[in-house]
Amino acid sequence: MDRGPLTERIIRSFDDMPAQLQAGARYVLDRPRDVALLSMREQARQAGVQPATMTRLAKRLGMEGYDEVRELYAAAVRDGGLGFAGKAGVQVISQKLKGDKALAADMLRSISDQVQRLATPAGLERLVTAARALASARRIYCLGLRSSHSIAWHLHYVLTLVGDRSVHIEGIGATGPDTLARATNKDVLLVASVMPYTRLTIELAEYAVTRGMTVVAITDSEVAPLAQIAQHAVIVPTESPSFFHAMSPAFAIAEVLGAIIAGRGGDTALASLRHSDGHLAALNTHLKSRNNKKPS
């Protein structure tokens, strides 16, 4: 859930609230899922205010008490996400109070912590297992739409440097799904999608399963649609101080997968890399360093 049902009401009245109510309100804005799941006392503790402050906040917002607030948020969680606009309002308030540099620092710290959390023993085991499934495939079909496009494309690009087994499912002319027509049970679909999930991505993953393909997913929850479909799922965090979900952890996973697959390719991958280097050099693709110029 990117915003809560009271987000707009809080934003409108935030500037007129006393400091203690603002602290409670910012908690509600920043942590809508926790509002639905945690007790009022625990929320007050995390917000740094007294429980009575949360009750006063609820009444300030037109509620009978804080239980009514929690029920509203619980219903919103059950119904699913509520879009980007509300979270943008949260960002505006936070940025106004703390400044642009603070927002930048918060985002960078958050991304750094998220990437570090990917390196747990359990996380690494899932990552390596997924990489091995990809490395053993006859073909690797890479799929990512909307914000997940760069994830799938980057892995595909890396894989093209070390072989010719990668196929990128593109959306140009709405013909992208046609590439799966030749897929078999010897192939793997690498698919990325995070909330809000793109319908076509889920439908193509389900279709891949009917063709006997193994599905490797990069997604954001154990209960995400792709996690229910895939034989292998790498779970990435996406929470962010920004209105938009973080994609950096998913991008990092794509880079690691590419490196592991390339390393498992051995001499064949090395030969392909030499061929790629020669091709790029022949086309003069990359700028040469001035230090590499021959003296005239």
KASULLIN-V722128 format. One record per backbone hydrogen bond with DSSP energy under -1.0 kcal/mol. CO is the residue of the C=O (numbers start at 1). NH is the residue of the N-H. If there is no record, write none. Layout:
# KASULLIN-V722128
{{CO NH} {CO NH}}
This chain:
# KASULLIN-V722128
{{4 7} {6 10} {7 11} {8 12} {9 13} {10 14} {14 17} {18 22} {19 23} {20 24} {21 25} {22 26} {23 27} {24 28} {25 29} {26 30} {27 31} {31 35} {32 36} {33 37} {34 38} {39 43} {40 44} {41 45} {42 46} {43 47} {44 48} {44 49} {50 53} {51 55} {52 56} {53 57} {54 58} {55 59} {56 60} {57 61} {58 63} {59 62} {66 70} {67 71} {68 72} {69 73} {70 74} {71 75} {72 76} {73 77} {74 78} {75 79} {76 80} {84 88} {85 89} {86 90} {87 91} {88 92} {89 93} {90 94} {91 95} {92 96} {93 97} {94 98} {95 99} {99 103} {100 104} {101 105} {102 106} {103 107} {104 108} {105 109} {106 110} {107 111} {108 112} {109 113} {110 114} {111 115} {112 116} {113 117} {116 119} {120 124} {121 125} {122 126} {123 127} {124 128} {125 129} {126 130} {127 131} {128 132} {129 133} {130 134} {131 135} {132 136} {134 137} {139 188} {140 167} {141 190} {142 169} {143 192} {145 148} {146 149} {148 152} {149 153} {150 154} {151 155} {152 156} {153 157} {154 158} {155 159} {156 160} {165 140} {167 142} {168 170} {171 174} {172 175} {175 178} {176 179} {177 180} {178 181} {180 183} {184 187} {186 138} {187 214} {188 141} {189 216} {190 143} {191 218} {198 202} {199 203} {200 204} {201 205} {202 206} {203 207} {204 208} {205 209} {206 210} {207 211} {208 213} {209 212} {214 189} {215 231} {215 232} {216 191} {217 234} {218 193} {219 236} {221 224} {224 228} {226 230} {232 217} {234 219} {238 246} {247 251} {248 252} {249 253} {250 254} {251 255} {252 256} {253 257} {254 258} {255 259} {256 260} {257 261} {258 262} {259 263} {260 264} {265 268} {266 270} {267 271} {268 272} {269 273} {270 274} {271 275} {272 276} {273 277} {274 278} {275 279} {276 280} {277 281} {278 282} {279 283} {280 285} {281 284} {289 292} {290 293}}
